[in-house]
Amino acid sequence: MRRLYDLAYGRSGDKGNIANLSVIARSPEAYQEIKAKLTAARVKAHLGDLVKGDVVRYEMDNIEALNFVCHAALDGGATRSLRIDSLGKSLAGALLYMVWDE
């Protein structure tokens, strides 16, 4: 069984109630596979109830990466959230744990 982290690295960031998740491919071949299969809908489904709003995908072919902007993903934002991770720093790790294929 492979997980997304076998193909990519990840980074997370935040602004208000929006989380930014970057998925950076480990190789050009991995990028082509990730680009073809990792949709905004798949990201939203994997993160489940953590993301209440839309997920928008941006492709960055020049650095072989995808960026996902997740709206309403931080339970109101850092100053309002009661979550342990109110800044969403662990969301990229949660995304990379996605089962890619079995």
C-alpha positions as CSV (number, residue, x, y, z in Angstrom):
1,M,0.0,0.0,0.0
2,R,1.3,3.4,-0.9
3,R,0.4,6.7,0.7
4,L,0.6,10.2,-0.8
5,Y,3.7,10.9,1.2
6,D,5.5,8.3,-0.9
7,L,5.1,10.6,-3.8
8,A,5.3,14.1,-2.3
9,Y,6.2,16.5,0.5
10,G,3.8,18.9,2.1
11,R,3.5,22.3,3.7
12,S,0.6,24.1,5.4
13,G,-0.2,27.7,6.1
14,D,-3.1,29.7,7.2
15,K,-4.8,33.1,6.9
16,G,-7.9,33.6,9.0
17,N,-10.2,30.7,8.5
18,I,-8.5,29.5,5.3
19,A,-5.8,26.8,5.2
20,N,-3.3,26.5,2.4
21,L,-1.9,23.0,1.7
22,S,1.0,22.5,-0.7
23,V,1.8,19.1,-2.2
24,I,5.3,19.1,-3.7
25,A,6.2,16.1,-5.9
26,R,9.3,14.0,-5.2
27,S,9.9,13.5,-8.9
28,P,8.6,14.6,-12.3
29,E,6.9,11.2,-12.7
30,A,5.2,11.6,-9.3
31,Y,4.0,15.0,-10.2
32,Q,2.3,13.7,-13.3
33,E,0.5,11.0,-11.2
34,I,-0.5,13.5,-8.5
35,K,-1.7,16.1,-11.0
36,A,-3.9,13.5,-12.7
37,K,-5.4,12.0,-9.5
38,L,-5.3,14.5,-6.6
39,T,-8.4,16.5,-7.2
40,A,-9.9,19.2,-5.0
41,A,-12.9,16.9,-4.3
42,R,-10.5,14.1,-3.2
43,V,-8.7,16.4,-0.8
44,K,-12.0,17.6,0.6
45,A,-13.3,14.1,1.1
46,H,-10.1,13.0,2.8
47,L,-10.1,15.9,5.2
48,G,-13.7,15.3,6.0
49,D,-15.4,17.5,8.6
50,L,-12.2,19.6,9.1
51,V,-13.0,21.5,5.9
52,K,-16.5,23.1,5.9
53,G,-16.1,25.2,2.7
54,D,-14.8,24.9,-0.8
55,V,-11.4,23.5,-1.7
56,V,-9.7,25.1,-4.7
57,R,-6.7,23.5,-6.5
58,Y,-3.9,25.5,-8.2
59,E,-1.3,23.9,-10.3
60,M,2.3,25.1,-10.2
61,D,3.9,23.1,-13.0
62,N,7.2,25.1,-12.8
63,I,7.9,23.6,-9.4
64,E,5.9,20.4,-9.8
65,A,3.5,21.2,-7.0
66,L,-0.2,21.6,-6.3
67,N,-1.7,24.1,-3.9
68,F,-5.0,23.6,-2.2
69,V,-6.9,26.5,-0.7
70,C,-9.3,25.1,1.9
71,H,-12.0,27.6,2.9
72,A,-13.7,27.4,6.4
73,A,-11.0,24.9,7.4
74,L,-9.8,26.3,10.7
75,D,-12.9,26.4,12.9
76,G,-13.1,30.2,12.7
77,G,-9.3,30.9,12.6
78,A,-6.5,31.0,15.2
79,T,-8.1,33.5,17.6
80,R,-11.5,31.7,17.6
81,S,-10.8,28.0,17.2
82,L,-10.7,25.6,20.1
83,R,-8.8,23.0,18.1
84,I,-5.4,21.9,19.3
85,D,-4.0,22.9,15.8
86,S,-5.8,26.2,15.3
87,L,-3.4,27.3,12.5
88,G,-3.8,24.1,10.5
89,K,-0.1,23.3,10.5
90,S,-0.8,19.5,10.7
91,L,-3.3,19.5,7.7
92,A,-0.5,18.8,5.1
93,G,0.6,15.8,7.2
94,A,-3.0,14.6,7.4
95,L,-3.3,15.0,3.6
96,L,0.0,13.2,2.9
97,Y,-1.3,10.2,5.0
98,M,-4.0,9.6,2.3
99,V,-4.0,6.1,1.0
100,W,-2.9,6.4,-2.6
101,D,-3.2,2.9,-3.8
102,E,-3.4,-0.5,-2.2
